[in-house]
Amino acid sequence: MSTTTAPLATRLEIKRTINASPERVFALWTEAEKFTQWFGGNDFVLKRMTGAIRAGERLVIEGSNGPCGEINLEISYREIKPTSRLVFGWRTTTPPMDTEGDTTVTVNFRPVGDKTEIHLIHEGFATEKGCEAHKDGWNHVIDRQMKVLGC
Amino acid sequence: MVQQLSDRPTRIVDLAAPFKISLPAISKHVRVLEDAGLVTRQKQGRESTIHLREESLSQAIDWLERHRRFWEKSFDNLEAFLQQTPQKTKPKTKEKKP
């Protein structure tokens, strides 16, 4: 009798078309003073940001997220291709998410007429520790897997 | 398939039964779930029983939902920020078409 296990891996994709040129949208991601104006989730409040948005460098973001408390995040810039592509490492350094390890975010910017399509892929999550289940998310995982199989 | 696995561990042959696809095809589906760490395969002789890794399922769902909400909200903020800061008017240059 034998049991096989594999590390858990997930991949998150979001596409959004923004009513602005790629130059303008890209600047919001790569100019620190603009980045801080919009970056964050529902209850995320930015407290401090250090570092630089440059390939090979890191941005350290300190903030709080409502009932979750302090959240510190490290973003390591791997590739910055002006107006079209951005790749960065993403690591939460505050518990309990500090166990989630390094993940990778790839953002592609594509002109669509006068607008810009942002295609974000956040992937690489692999850990043995986790929190509570939320059933809706399962369908996304399954859908992607069925696509891999060509179903 | 997943619904069935959430009820109880199931043999591959029983997983295939409700679907009009072959055993190797079902096995491929299971392999994808296995590679993602969402199910485990327990072999007993020539038979395999598939178990849903409920803990992993929770981890995947939690991670996906948390980050999806984070990015969706960030994009909302980004759009709102763009609306608050209108673009400086620049003369448009037309591209020459071949």
gemmi code that builds the backbone of each chain (N, CA, C; Angstrom):
import gemmi

chains = {
    "A": [
        ("MET", (0.845, -1.200, 0.000), (0.000, 0.000, 0.000), (0.881, 1.250, 0.000)),
        ("SER", (0.567, 2.194, -0.847), (1.331, 3.434, -0.839), (0.408, 4.622, -1.091)),
        ("THR", (0.810, 5.779, -0.575), (0.026, 6.981, -0.767), (0.914, 8.039, -1.395)),
        ("THR", (0.437, 8.651, -2.467), (1.235, 9.706, -3.100), (0.681, 11.057, -2.695)),
        ("THR", (1.576, 12.008, -2.484), (1.145, 13.376, -2.182), (1.929, 14.335, -3.059)),
        ("ALA", (1.381, 15.495, -3.289), (2.073, 16.505, -4.092), (1.913, 17.835, -3.392)),
        ("PRO", (2.868, 18.757, -3.569), (2.691, 20.069, -2.966), (1.500, 20.778, -3.579)),
        ("LEU", (0.801, 21.511, -2.758), (-0.345, 22.261, -3.250), (0.139, 23.432, -4.105)),
        ("ALA", (-0.489, 23.635, -5.226), (-0.102, 24.751, -6.084), (-1.346, 25.446, -6.587)),
        ("THR", (-1.310, 26.762, -6.593), (-2.472, 27.490, -7.088), (-2.047, 28.587, -8.047)),
        ("ARG", (-2.994, 29.027, -8.815), (-2.739, 30.058, -9.815), (-3.994, 30.917, -9.912)),
        ("LEU", (-3.791, 32.195, -9.813), (-4.903, 33.137, -9.829), (-4.748, 34.058, -11.037)),
        ("GLU", (-5.805, 34.196, -11.839), (-5.728, 35.069, -13.015), (-6.857, 36.074, -12.989)),
        ("ILE", (-6.532, 37.319, -13.279), (-7.560, 38.353, -13.363), (-7.288, 39.194, -14.606)),
        ("LYS", (-8.342, 39.459, -15.380), (-8.218, 40.373, -16.522), (-9.135, 41.552, -16.276)),
        ("ARG", (-8.645, 42.737, -16.544), (-9.483, 43.917, -16.360), (-9.090, 44.937, -17.430)),
        ("THR", (-10.079, 45.513, -18.088), (-9.786, 46.553, -19.081), (-10.019, 47.915, -18.444)),
        ("ILE", (-8.982, 48.739, -18.508), (-8.983, 50.039, -17.839), (-9.050, 51.138, -18.898)),
        ("ASN", (-9.836, 52.143, -18.616), (-10.034, 53.217, -19.586), (-8.900, 54.251, -19.520)),
        ("ALA", (-7.721, 53.819, -19.946), (-6.543, 54.700, -19.997), (-5.477, 54.014, -20.838)),
        ("SER", (-4.504, 54.771, -21.296), (-3.459, 54.205, -22.152), (-2.521, 53.307, -21.337)),
        ("PRO", (-1.815, 52.365, -22.003), (-0.842, 51.530, -21.279), (0.223, 52.368, -20.564)),
        ("GLU", (0.643, 53.470, -21.175), (1.670, 54.326, -20.552), (1.185, 54.838, -19.206)),
        ("ARG", (-0.051, 55.279, -19.203), (-0.618, 55.862, -17.992), (-0.853, 54.786, -16.917)),
        ("VAL", (-1.367, 53.649, -17.357), (-1.638, 52.561, -16.402), (-0.326, 52.000, -15.853)),
        ("PHE", (0.649, 51.828, -16.736), (1.939, 51.270, -16.310), (2.598, 52.165, -15.262)),
        ("ALA", (2.455, 53.471, -15.443), (3.045, 54.418, -14.484), (2.459, 54.241, -13.089)),
        ("LEU", (1.192, 53.836, -13.031), (0.564, 53.638, -11.723), (1.164, 52.441, -10.978)),
        ("TRP", (1.750, 51.534, -11.723), (2.366, 50.355, -11.107), (3.828, 50.574, -10.780)),
        ("THR", (4.469, 51.481, -11.481), (5.935, 51.567, -11.382), (6.453, 52.874, -10.793)),
        ("GLU", (5.591, 53.830, -10.551), (6.024, 55.060, -9.866), (5.484, 54.972, -8.441)),
        ("ALA", (6.409, 54.892, -7.494), (6.044, 54.572, -6.104), (4.950, 55.480, -5.544)),
        ("GLU", (5.058, 56.776, -5.814), (4.078, 57.709, -5.229), (2.669, 57.491, -5.802)),
        ("LYS", (2.603, 56.963, -7.033), (1.291, 56.651, -7.627), (0.810, 55.282, -7.161)),
        ("PHE", (1.745, 54.352, -7.053), (1.427, 52.982, -6.647), (0.706, 52.970, -5.290)),
        ("THR", (1.178, 53.806, -4.386), (0.589, 53.820, -3.033), (-0.822, 54.396, -3.017)),
        ("GLN", (-1.216, 55.057, -4.083), (-2.541, 55.677, -4.126), (-3.672, 54.671, -4.342)),
        ("TRP", (-3.349, 53.507, -4.896), (-4.425, 52.579, -5.230), (-4.202, 51.164, -4.721)),
        ("PHE", (-2.945, 50.810, -4.459), (-2.627, 49.436, -4.095), (-3.235, 49.056, -2.739)),
        ("GLY", (-3.941, 47.936, -2.692), (-4.463, 47.456, -1.414), (-5.831, 46.823, -1.525)),
        ("GLY", (-6.156, 45.992, -0.560), (-7.439, 45.308, -0.558), (-8.512, 46.120, 0.141)),
        ("ASN", (-9.576, 45.443, 0.550), (-10.737, 46.120, 1.131), (-10.403, 47.016, 2.313)),
        ("ASP", (-9.719, 46.428, 3.309), (-9.447, 47.175, 4.534), (-7.972, 47.526, 4.675)),
        ("PHE", (-7.228, 47.381, 3.599), (-5.785, 47.589, 3.691), (-5.454, 49.078, 3.822)),
        ("VAL", (-4.658, 49.385, 4.830), (-4.209, 50.773, 5.016), (-2.692, 50.773, 4.990)),
        ("LEU", (-2.130, 51.511, 4.038), (-0.680, 51.582, 3.907), (-0.100, 52.477, 5.000)),
        ("LYS", (0.915, 51.963, 5.709), (1.539, 52.769, 6.760), (2.912, 53.293, 6.340)),
        ("ARG", (3.676, 52.422, 5.700), (5.025, 52.813, 5.324), (5.487, 52.006, 4.125)),
        ("MET", (6.285, 52.631, 3.292), (6.823, 51.906, 2.148), (8.277, 52.311, 1.975)),
        ("THR", (9.164, 51.321, 1.868), (10.578, 51.629, 1.647), (11.086, 50.800, 0.473)),
        ("GLY", (12.198, 51.241, -0.119), (12.769, 50.520, -1.257), (12.439, 51.229, -2.558)),
        ("ALA", (12.592, 50.504, -3.644), (12.400, 51.132, -4.952), (11.767, 50.162, -5.926)),
        ("ILE", (11.032, 50.725, -6.877), (10.432, 49.891, -7.931), (11.410, 49.897, -9.113)),
        ("ARG", (12.385, 49.011, -9.003), (13.385, 48.850, -10.062), (13.747, 47.377, -10.148)),
        ("ALA", (14.042, 46.898, -11.367), (14.398, 45.487, -11.529), (15.591, 45.149, -10.634)),
        ("GLY", (15.474, 44.060, -9.896), (16.554, 43.635, -9.006), (16.443, 44.235, -7.616)),
        ("GLU", (15.491, 45.136, -7.414), (15.329, 45.771, -6.097), (14.006, 45.368, -5.462)),
        ("ARG", (13.875, 45.781, -4.199), (12.718, 45.354, -3.406), (11.934, 46.540, -2.886)),
        ("LEU", (10.667, 46.310, -2.709), (9.796, 47.289, -2.069), (9.248, 46.613, -0.819)),
        ("VAL", (9.390, 47.253, 0.333), (8.852, 46.690, 1.571), (7.659, 47.543, 1.978)),
        ("ILE", (6.508, 46.896, 2.066), (5.262, 47.602, 2.354), (4.768, 47.200, 3.736)),
        ("GLU", (4.531, 48.186, 4.581), (3.994, 47.908, 5.915), (2.602, 48.516, 5.990)),
        ("GLY", (1.649, 47.690, 6.397), (0.285, 48.192, 6.466), (-0.542, 47.412, 7.461)),
        ("SER", (-1.819, 47.762, 7.542), (-2.724, 46.986, 8.386), (-3.945, 46.639, 7.553)),
        ("ASN", (-4.578, 45.549, 7.918), (-5.705, 45.069, 7.121), (-6.879, 44.729, 8.031)),
        ("GLY", (-7.536, 45.755, 8.567), (-8.719, 45.578, 9.398), (-8.495, 44.579, 10.527)),
        ("PRO", (-9.400, 43.607, 10.641), (-9.319, 42.652, 11.748), (-8.091, 41.748, 11.674)),
        ("CYS", (-7.445, 41.679, 10.492), (-6.271, 40.811, 10.336), (-5.023, 41.418, 10.971)),
        ("GLY", (-5.073, 42.702, 11.305), (-3.933, 43.338, 11.961), (-2.841, 43.745, 10.995)),
        ("GLU", (-1.601, 43.730, 11.495), (-0.466, 44.192, 10.700), (-0.195, 43.239, 9.524)),
        ("ILE", (0.090, 43.824, 8.385), (0.489, 43.014, 7.234), (1.694, 43.670, 6.567)),
        ("ASN", (2.792, 42.960, 6.559), (3.976, 43.445, 5.873), (4.223, 42.581, 4.649)),
        ("LEU", (4.643, 43.238, 3.604), (4.758, 42.577, 2.312), (6.077, 42.979, 1.652)),
        ("GLU", (6.732, 42.009, 1.040), (7.948, 42.310, 0.276), (7.685, 42.023, -1.197)),
        ("ILE", (7.962, 43.012, -2.010), (7.804, 42.834, -3.454), (9.197, 42.938, -4.083)),
        ("SER", (9.623, 41.883, -4.757), (10.956, 41.870, -5.384), (10.777, 41.962, -6.891)),
        ("TYR", (11.266, 43.036, -7.461), (11.039, 43.251, -8.902), (12.032, 42.455, -9.737)),
        ("ARG", (11.496, 41.603, -10.592), (12.344, 40.738, -11.427), (12.442, 41.255, -12.855)),
        ("GLU", (11.336, 41.764, -13.368), (11.331, 42.244, -14.761), (10.413, 43.460, -14.871)),
        ("ILE", (10.942, 44.521, -15.437), (10.111, 45.702, -15.686), (10.310, 46.093, -17.151)),
        ("LYS", (9.330, 45.786, -17.969), (9.401, 46.112, -19.398), (8.382, 47.224, -19.641)),
        ("PRO", (8.887, 48.460, -19.775), (7.974, 49.608, -19.791), (6.764, 49.451, -20.710)),
        ("THR", (5.669, 49.736, -20.114), (4.299, 49.783, -20.653), (3.712, 48.425, -21.059)),
        ("SER", (4.491, 47.320, -20.934), (3.903, 46.058, -21.371), (3.976, 44.910, -20.369)),
        ("ARG", (4.962, 44.891, -19.505), (5.109, 43.692, -18.654), (5.842, 43.994, -17.355)),
        ("LEU", (5.363, 43.345, -16.304), (5.932, 43.524, -14.974), (5.914, 42.155, -14.290)),
        ("VAL", (7.063, 41.741, -13.737), (7.109, 40.474, -12.999), (7.739, 40.743, -11.642)),
        ("PHE", (7.053, 40.328, -10.592), (7.635, 40.522, -9.264), (7.316, 39.379, -8.310)),
        ("GLY", (8.262, 39.183, -7.379), (8.053, 38.204, -6.318), (7.207, 38.840, -5.237)),
        ("TRP", (6.422, 38.019, -4.550), (5.465, 38.514, -3.579), (5.581, 37.646, -2.332)),
        ("ARG", (5.860, 38.276, -1.218), (6.034, 37.501, 0.014), (5.462, 38.271, 1.189)),
        ("THR", (4.554, 37.639, 1.919), (4.010, 38.257, 3.123), (4.910, 37.841, 4.284)),
        ("THR", (5.325, 38.819, 5.088), (6.302, 38.502, 6.140), (5.692, 38.535, 7.539)),
        ("THR", (4.368, 38.699, 7.617), (3.709, 38.685, 8.922), (2.857, 37.419, 9.061)),
        ("PRO", (2.799, 36.839, 10.283), (2.006, 35.631, 10.503), (0.516, 35.892, 10.290)),
        ("PRO", (-0.293, 34.908, 9.891), (0.127, 33.536, 9.583), (0.581, 33.348, 8.138)),
        ("MET", (0.496, 34.417, 7.329), (0.777, 34.252, 5.892), (2.268, 34.140, 5.580)),
        ("ASP", (3.130, 34.369, 6.601), (4.564, 34.270, 6.349), (4.976, 32.841, 6.004)),
        ("THR", (4.091, 31.876, 6.265), (4.414, 30.480, 5.937), (4.106, 30.158, 4.477)),
        ("GLU", (3.497, 31.109, 3.778), (3.055, 30.812, 2.411), (4.186, 30.867, 1.384)),
        ("GLY", (5.313, 31.417, 1.788), (6.476, 31.426, 0.903), (6.376, 32.444, -0.219)),
        ("ASP", (7.323, 32.337, -1.139), (7.391, 33.281, -2.257), (6.405, 32.897, -3.340)),
        ("THR", (5.685, 33.857, -3.822), (4.825, 33.633, -4.981), (5.221, 34.653, -6.054)),
        ("THR", (4.719, 34.460, -7.242), (5.117, 35.323, -8.356), (3.899, 35.995, -8.976)),
        ("VAL", (4.044, 37.289, -9.225), (2.980, 38.032, -9.892), (3.504, 38.512, -11.249)),
        ("THR", (2.772, 38.178, -12.293), (3.108, 38.658, -13.643), (1.950, 39.528, -14.114)),
        ("VAL", (2.264, 40.732, -14.554), (1.219, 41.625, -15.041), (1.552, 42.024, -16.473)),
        ("ASN", (0.658, 41.705, -17.385), (0.831, 42.098, -18.785), (-0.149, 43.214, -19.116)),
        ("PHE", (0.337, 44.234, -19.811), (-0.483, 45.381, -20.187), (-0.606, 45.375, -21.720)),
        ("ARG", (-1.837, 45.348, -22.221), (-2.044, 45.250, -23.672), (-2.993, 46.356, -24.123)),
        ("PRO", (-2.566, 47.146, -25.130), (-3.485, 48.180, -25.603), (-4.684, 47.573, -26.317)),
        ("VAL", (-5.865, 48.060, -25.977), (-7.096, 47.638, -26.664), (-7.814, 48.932, -27.046)),
        ("GLY", (-7.589, 49.380, -28.278), (-8.097, 50.693, -28.677), (-7.434, 51.763, -27.823)),
        ("ASP", (-8.265, 52.610, -27.204), (-7.725, 53.659, -26.333), (-7.545, 53.158, -24.896)),
        ("LYS", (-7.895, 51.880, -24.673), (-7.874, 51.349, -23.307), (-6.694, 50.381, -23.114)),
        ("THR", (-6.606, 49.857, -21.897), (-5.534, 48.910, -21.598), (-6.120, 47.685, -20.906)),
        ("GLU", (-5.784, 46.533, -21.439), (-6.186, 45.296, -20.758), (-5.046, 44.884, -19.828)),
        ("ILE", (-5.387, 44.741, -18.560), (-4.407, 44.249, -17.584), (-4.696, 42.774, -17.358)),
        ("HIS", (-3.684, 41.958, -17.545), (-3.822, 40.513, -17.300), (-2.851, 40.158, -16.180)),
        ("LEU", (-3.407, 39.879, -15.024), (-2.580, 39.589, -13.849), (-2.614, 38.093, -13.538)),
        ("ILE", (-1.432, 37.526, -13.346), (-1.325, 36.115, -12.945), (-0.543, 36.072, -11.638)),
        ("HIS", (-1.152, 35.549, -10.620), (-0.480, 35.411, -9.318), (-0.393, 33.917, -9.047)),
        ("GLU", (0.822, 33.387, -8.951), (0.963, 31.926, -8.871), (2.127, 31.518, -7.979)),
        ("GLY", (2.157, 30.227, -7.703), (3.299, 29.662, -6.992), (3.053, 29.357, -5.539)),
        ("PHE", (1.827, 29.611, -5.080), (1.516, 29.320, -3.687), (1.654, 27.818, -3.438)),
        ("ALA", (2.446, 27.434, -2.470), (2.620, 26.008, -2.151), (2.971, 25.883, -0.678)),
        ("THR", (2.060, 25.350, 0.091), (2.303, 25.230, 1.527), (1.458, 24.117, 2.119)),
        ("GLU", (1.829, 23.698, 3.272), (1.047, 22.671, 3.965), (0.183, 23.280, 5.064)),
        ("LYS", (0.255, 24.612, 5.233), (-0.555, 25.243, 6.272), (-1.629, 26.113, 5.634)),
        ("GLY", (-2.794, 26.175, 6.205), (-3.856, 26.969, 5.620), (-4.930, 27.361, 6.604)),
        ("CYS", (-5.982, 28.009, 6.090), (-7.041, 28.500, 6.965), (-8.372, 27.822, 6.637)),
        ("GLU", (-9.462, 28.564, 6.736), (-10.796, 28.000, 6.541), (-11.160, 27.858, 5.061)),
        ("ALA", (-12.047, 26.937, 4.759), (-12.468, 26.704, 3.371), (-13.504, 27.730, 2.922)),
        ("HIS", (-13.536, 27.959, 1.636), (-14.544, 28.810, 1.030), (-14.901, 28.146, -0.290)),
        ("LYS", (-16.100, 27.587, -0.384), (-16.415, 26.670, -1.476), (-16.308, 27.253, -2.885)),
        ("ASP", (-16.633, 28.540, -3.049), (-16.627, 29.108, -4.404), (-15.269, 28.970, -5.090)),
        ("GLY", (-14.212, 29.130, -4.317), (-12.865, 29.099, -4.887), (-12.523, 27.765, -5.530)),
        ("TRP", (-13.105, 26.719, -5.011), (-12.820, 25.382, -5.538), (-13.153, 25.285, -7.012)),
        ("ASN", (-14.248, 25.895, -7.411), (-14.656, 25.818, -8.819), (-13.589, 26.398, -9.739)),
        ("HIS", (-12.929, 27.494, -9.288), (-11.883, 28.088, -10.120), (-10.742, 27.101, -10.321)),
        ("VAL", (-10.381, 26.416, -9.241), (-9.286, 25.444, -9.319), (-9.657, 24.335, -10.298)),
        ("ILE", (-10.835, 23.817, -10.166), (-11.299, 22.723, -11.030), (-11.380, 23.174, -12.489)),
        ("ASP", (-11.955, 24.354, -12.698), (-12.084, 24.851, -14.074), (-10.744, 24.902, -14.781)),
        ("ARG", (-9.753, 25.416, -14.077), (-8.433, 25.525, -14.680), (-7.860, 24.144, -14.987)),
        ("GLN", (-8.100, 23.220, -14.067), (-7.561, 21.875, -14.288), (-8.242, 21.190, -15.464)),
        ("MET", (-9.543, 21.408, -15.590), (-10.257, 20.811, -16.711), (-9.765, 21.414, -18.030)),
        ("LYS", (-9.399, 22.697, -17.992), (-8.872, 23.329, -19.205), (-7.543, 22.702, -19.595)),
        ("VAL", (-6.732, 22.385, -18.590), (-5.459, 21.735, -18.857), (-5.686, 20.425, -19.593)),
        ("LEU", (-6.756, 19.755, -19.219), (-7.066, 18.474, -19.841), (-7.799, 18.629, -21.171)),
        ("GLY", (-8.116, 19.872, -21.517), (-8.830, 20.114, -22.773), (-10.283, 19.730, -22.722)),
        ("CYS", (-10.874, 19.742, -21.523), (-12.293, 19.356, -21.379), (-13.217, 20.551, -21.615)),
    ],
    "B": [
        ("MET", (-17.226, 14.508, -9.743), (-16.139, 13.705, -9.214), (-15.715, 14.216, -7.832)),
        ("VAL", (-15.528, 15.527, -7.755), (-15.091, 16.121, -6.490), (-16.190, 16.008, -5.433)),
        ("GLN", (-17.434, 16.180, -5.918), (-18.563, 16.054, -4.992), (-18.573, 14.654, -4.369)),
        ("GLN", (-18.341, 13.674, -5.220), (-18.327, 12.295, -4.722), (-17.185, 12.091, -3.732)),
        ("LEU", (-16.014, 12.661, -4.078), (-14.852, 12.503, -3.192), (-15.049, 13.212, -1.860)),
        ("SER", (-15.838, 14.289, -1.882), (-16.067, 15.008, -0.627), (-16.950, 14.186, 0.317)),
        ("ASP", (-17.730, 13.227, -0.260), (-18.542, 12.338, 0.583), (-17.671, 11.252, 1.212)),
        ("ARG", (-16.807, 10.649, 0.382), (-15.973, 9.545, 0.881), (-14.867, 9.244, -0.131)),
        ("PRO", (-13.776, 8.612, 0.332), (-12.751, 8.149, -0.608), (-13.379, 7.157, -1.584)),
        ("THR", (-12.948, 7.222, -2.850), (-13.614, 6.429, -3.886), (-12.594, 5.744, -4.788)),
        ("ARG", (-12.897, 4.512, -5.196), (-12.023, 3.816, -6.135), (-12.137, 4.480, -7.514)),
        ("ILE", (-11.048, 4.474, -8.284), (-11.063, 5.104, -9.614), (-12.176, 4.523, -10.471)),
        ("VAL", (-12.345, 3.232, -10.410), (-13.364, 2.576, -11.230), (-14.763, 3.101, -10.881)),
        ("ASP", (-14.984, 3.405, -9.600), (-16.290, 3.944, -9.185), (-16.427, 5.429, -9.550)),
        ("LEU", (-15.291, 6.120, -9.568), (-15.324, 7.536, -9.985), (-15.725, 7.643, -11.448)),
        ("ALA", (-15.245, 6.671, -12.237), (-15.496, 6.696, -13.692), (-16.939, 6.328, -14.029)),
        ("ALA", (-17.559, 5.543, -13.167), (-18.874, 4.970, -13.481), (-19.927, 5.985, -13.954)),
        ("PRO", (-20.095, 7.156, -13.303), (-21.166, 8.065, -13.737), (-20.861, 8.794, -15.050)),
        ("PHE", (-19.593, 8.733, -15.515), (-19.211, 9.488, -16.713), (-19.058, 8.573, -17.923)),
        ("LYS", (-19.329, 9.155, -19.088), (-19.215, 8.347, -20.305), (-17.814, 8.498, -20.889)),
        ("ILE", (-16.825, 8.387, -20.040), (-15.443, 8.438, -20.532), (-14.678, 7.252, -19.962)),
        ("SER", (-13.551, 6.973, -20.610), (-12.812, 5.759, -20.259), (-12.096, 5.879, -18.916)),
        ("LEU", (-11.663, 4.757, -18.432), (-10.910, 4.712, -17.183), (-9.592, 5.502, -17.288)),
        ("PRO", (-8.847, 5.348, -18.413), (-7.612, 6.153, -18.541), (-7.900, 7.661, -18.535)),
        ("ALA", (-9.050, 8.049, -19.120), (-9.389, 9.481, -19.146), (-9.670, 9.983, -17.734)),
        ("ILE", (-10.397, 9.215, -16.965), (-10.672, 9.592, -15.573), (-9.363, 9.660, -14.786)),
        ("SER", (-8.494, 8.708, -15.084), (-7.205, 8.664, -14.404), (-6.407, 9.938, -14.666)),
        ("LYS", (-6.538, 10.459, -15.905), (-5.850, 11.720, -16.259), (-6.395, 12.870, -15.428)),
        ("HIS", (-7.717, 12.912, -15.287), (-8.344, 13.967, -14.477), (-7.826, 13.903, -13.039)),
        ("VAL", (-7.781, 12.689, -12.541), (-7.325, 12.487, -11.157), (-5.868, 12.945, -11.031)),
        ("ARG", (-5.071, 12.652, -12.051), (-3.648, 13.015, -12.032), (-3.469, 14.526, -11.898)),
        ("VAL", (-4.306, 15.285, -12.593), (-4.217, 16.747, -12.519), (-4.505, 17.221, -11.099)),
        ("LEU", (-5.545, 16.626, -10.493), (-5.890, 16.986, -9.112), (-4.770, 16.572, -8.159)),
        ("GLU", (-4.176, 15.438, -8.488), (-3.061, 14.933, -7.680), (-1.863, 15.875, -7.761)),
        ("ASP", (-1.529, 16.301, -8.999), (-0.388, 17.202, -9.207), (-0.588, 18.521, -8.475)),
        ("ALA", (-1.856, 18.921, -8.361), (-2.149, 20.174, -7.659), (-2.179, 19.973, -6.142)),
        ("GLY", (-2.027, 18.725, -5.720), (-1.999, 18.448, -4.280), (-3.370, 18.410, -3.641)),
        ("LEU", (-4.399, 18.272, -4.452), (-5.760, 18.338, -3.917), (-6.350, 16.965, -3.585)),
        ("VAL", (-5.787, 15.913, -4.189), (-6.231, 14.561, -3.843), (-4.997, 13.674, -3.669)),
        ("THR", (-5.186, 12.561, -2.984), (-4.118, 11.569, -2.889), (-4.640, 10.240, -3.406)),
        ("ARG", (-3.696, 9.440, -3.875), (-4.056, 8.135, -4.449), (-3.479, 7.053, -3.534)),
        ("GLN", (-4.328, 6.186, -3.092), (-3.879, 5.092, -2.224), (-4.006, 3.791, -3.000)),
        ("LYS", (-2.857, 3.116, -3.181), (-2.879, 1.886, -3.985), (-2.937, 0.667, -3.094)),
        ("GLN", (-3.834, -0.223, -3.437), (-3.929, -1.510, -2.755), (-3.992, -2.570, -3.834)),
        ("GLY", (-2.864, -3.232, -4.043), (-2.814, -4.198, -5.147), (-2.975, -3.458, -6.466)),
        ("ARG", (-3.954, -3.868, -7.272), (-4.155, -3.236, -8.590), (-5.191, -2.109, -8.536)),
        ("GLU", (-5.769, -1.926, -7.374), (-6.813, -0.907, -7.255), (-6.292, 0.366, -6.599)),
        ("SER", (-6.806, 1.498, -7.056), (-6.437, 2.782, -6.460), (-7.681, 3.437, -5.873)),
        ("THR", (-7.523, 3.951, -4.671), (-8.609, 4.714, -4.050), (-8.153, 6.165, -3.933)),
        ("ILE", (-9.054, 7.070, -4.306), (-8.717, 8.492, -4.312), (-9.330, 9.166, -3.087)),
        ("HIS", (-8.483, 9.936, -2.398), (-8.926, 10.657, -1.200), (-8.822, 12.160, -1.468)),
        ("LEU", (-9.822, 12.892, -1.086), (-9.770, 14.355, -1.182), (-8.947, 14.880, -0.007)),
        ("ARG", (-7.974, 15.755, -0.280), (-7.176, 16.356, 0.805), (-7.894, 17.621, 1.256)),
        ("GLU", (-8.782, 17.453, 2.213), (-9.635, 18.583, 2.615), (-8.825, 19.758, 3.124)),
        ("GLU", (-7.730, 19.474, 3.815), (-6.893, 20.556, 4.341), (-6.294, 21.368, 3.192)),
        ("SER", (-5.811, 20.647, 2.169), (-5.230, 21.330, 1.014), (-6.268, 22.132, 0.258)),
        ("LEU", (-7.464, 21.549, 0.189), (-8.560, 22.241, -0.481), (-8.815, 23.579, 0.210)),
        ("SER", (-8.838, 23.557, 1.530), (-9.053, 24.773, 2.304), (-7.948, 25.786, 2.035)),
        ("GLN", (-6.706, 25.288, 1.990), (-5.566, 26.186, 1.762), (-5.675, 26.869, 0.405)),
        ("ALA", (-5.968, 26.042, -0.608), (-6.042, 26.577, -1.969), (-7.143, 27.611, -2.084)),
        ("ILE", (-8.297, 27.272, -1.536), (-9.446, 28.156, -1.632), (-9.196, 29.450, -0.866)),
        ("ASP", (-8.640, 29.315, 0.309), (-8.359, 30.492, 1.123), (-7.378, 31.418, 0.408)),
        ("TRP", (-6.308, 30.842, -0.113), (-5.288, 31.646, -0.793), (-5.874, 32.346, -2.019)),
        ("LEU", (-6.597, 31.553, -2.832), (-7.181, 32.106, -4.056), (-8.162, 33.226, -3.744)),
        ("GLU", (-9.052, 32.978, -2.809), (-10.086, 33.967, -2.508), (-9.494, 35.228, -1.905)),
        ("ARG", (-8.560, 35.068, -1.005), (-7.946, 36.219, -0.329), (-7.226, 37.112, -1.350)),
        ("HIS", (-6.434, 36.476, -2.215), (-5.677, 37.270, -3.182), (-6.560, 37.804, -4.300)),
        ("ARG", (-7.576, 37.008, -4.666), (-8.485, 37.521, -5.691), (-9.176, 38.786, -5.181)),
        ("ARG", (-9.674, 38.763, -3.960), (-10.329, 39.942, -3.381), (-9.363, 41.121, -3.326)),
        ("PHE", (-8.116, 40.828, -2.932), (-7.110, 41.876, -2.813), (-6.884, 42.567, -4.164)),
        ("TRP", (-6.669, 41.762, -5.197), (-6.379, 42.347, -6.511), (-7.611, 43.011, -7.127)),
        ("GLU", (-8.776, 42.395, -6.973), (-10.001, 42.995, -7.530), (-10.230, 44.372, -6.914)),
        ("LYS", (-10.057, 44.448, -5.600), (-10.257, 45.727, -4.931), (-9.189, 46.735, -5.351)),
        ("SER", (-7.968, 46.246, -5.513), (-6.894, 47.135, -5.963), (-7.204, 47.700, -7.350)),
        ("PHE", (-7.719, 46.849, -8.228), (-8.087, 47.324, -9.567), (-9.220, 48.354, -9.500)),
        ("ASP", (-10.169, 48.125, -8.598), (-11.244, 49.113, -8.405), (-10.640, 50.458, -7.996)),
        ("ASN", (-9.705, 50.381, -7.039), (-9.037, 51.599, -6.563), (-8.274, 52.278, -7.698)),
        ("LEU", (-7.621, 51.459, -8.518), (-6.824, 51.984, -9.625), (-7.718, 52.760, -10.606)),
        ("GLU", (-8.859, 52.173, -10.909), (-9.791, 52.853, -11.827), (-10.302, 54.160, -11.223)),
        ("ALA", (-10.615, 54.112, -9.933), (-11.111, 55.315, -9.258), (-10.028, 56.394, -9.246)),
        ("PHE", (-8.795, 55.968, -9.010), (-7.680, 56.914, -8.966), (-7.477, 57.577, -10.327)),
        ("LEU", (-7.612, 56.781, -11.383), (-7.468, 57.327, -12.740), (-8.548, 58.369, -13.036)),
        ("GLN", (-9.753, 58.097, -12.556), (-10.858, 59.036, -12.798), (-10.647, 60.354, -12.062)),
        ("GLN", (-9.995, 60.248, -10.891), (-9.744, 61.465, -10.093), (-8.611, 62.302, -10.664)),
        ("THR", (-7.749, 61.676, -11.456), (-6.597, 62.385, -12.009), (-6.661, 62.340, -13.527)),
        ("PRO", (-7.444, 63.253, -14.107), (-7.619, 63.234, -15.559), (-6.292, 63.393, -16.299)),
        ("GLN", (-6.232, 62.754, -17.456), (-5.008, 62.802, -18.254), (-4.772, 64.212, -18.789)),
        ("LYS", (-3.495, 64.613, -18.779), (-3.162, 65.894, -19.385), (-3.387, 65.782, -20.886)),
        ("THR", (-4.021, 66.797, -21.459), (-4.327, 66.714, -22.895), (-3.061, 66.880, -23.720)),
        ("LYS", (-2.861, 65.915, -24.610), (-1.703, 65.949, -25.497), (-2.199, 65.858, -26.929)),
        ("PRO", (-1.542, 66.560, -27.869), (-1.981, 66.426, -29.254), (-1.771, 64.988, -29.727)),
        ("LYS", (-2.802, 64.439, -30.380), (-2.712, 63.056, -30.844), (-1.937, 62.969, -32.153)),
        ("THR", (-1.083, 61.977, -32.264), (-0.381, 61.753, -33.522), (-0.923, 60.486, -34.142)),
        ("LYS", (-1.252, 60.599, -35.423), (-1.821, 59.424, -36.111), (-0.708, 58.535, -36.646)),
        ("GLU", (-0.878, 57.229, -36.442), (0.101, 56.281, -36.967), (-0.150, 56.067, -38.453)),
        ("LYS", (0.966, 55.965, -39.176), (0.825, 55.706, -40.611), (0.562, 54.232, -40.837)),
        ("LYS", (-0.453, 53.966, -41.624), (-0.744, 52.562, -41.926), (-0.097, 52.171, -43.246)),
        ("PRO", (0.437, 50.931, -43.281), (1.094, 50.511, -44.523), (0.098, 50.324, -45.656)),
    ],
}
model = gemmi.Model(1)
for chain_id, residues in chains.items():
    chain = gemmi.Chain(chain_id)
    for i, (resn, *xyz) in enumerate(residues, 1):
        res = gemmi.Residue()
        res.name, res.seqid = resn, gemmi.SeqId(i, " ")
        for name, pos in zip(("N", "CA", "C"), xyz):
            atom = gemmi.Atom()
            atom.name, atom.element = name, gemmi.Element(name[0])
            atom.pos, atom.b_iso = gemmi.Position(*pos), 0.0
            res.add_atom(atom)
        chain.add_residue(res)
    model.add_chain(chain)
structure = gemmi.Structure()
structure.add_model(model)
structure.setup_entities()
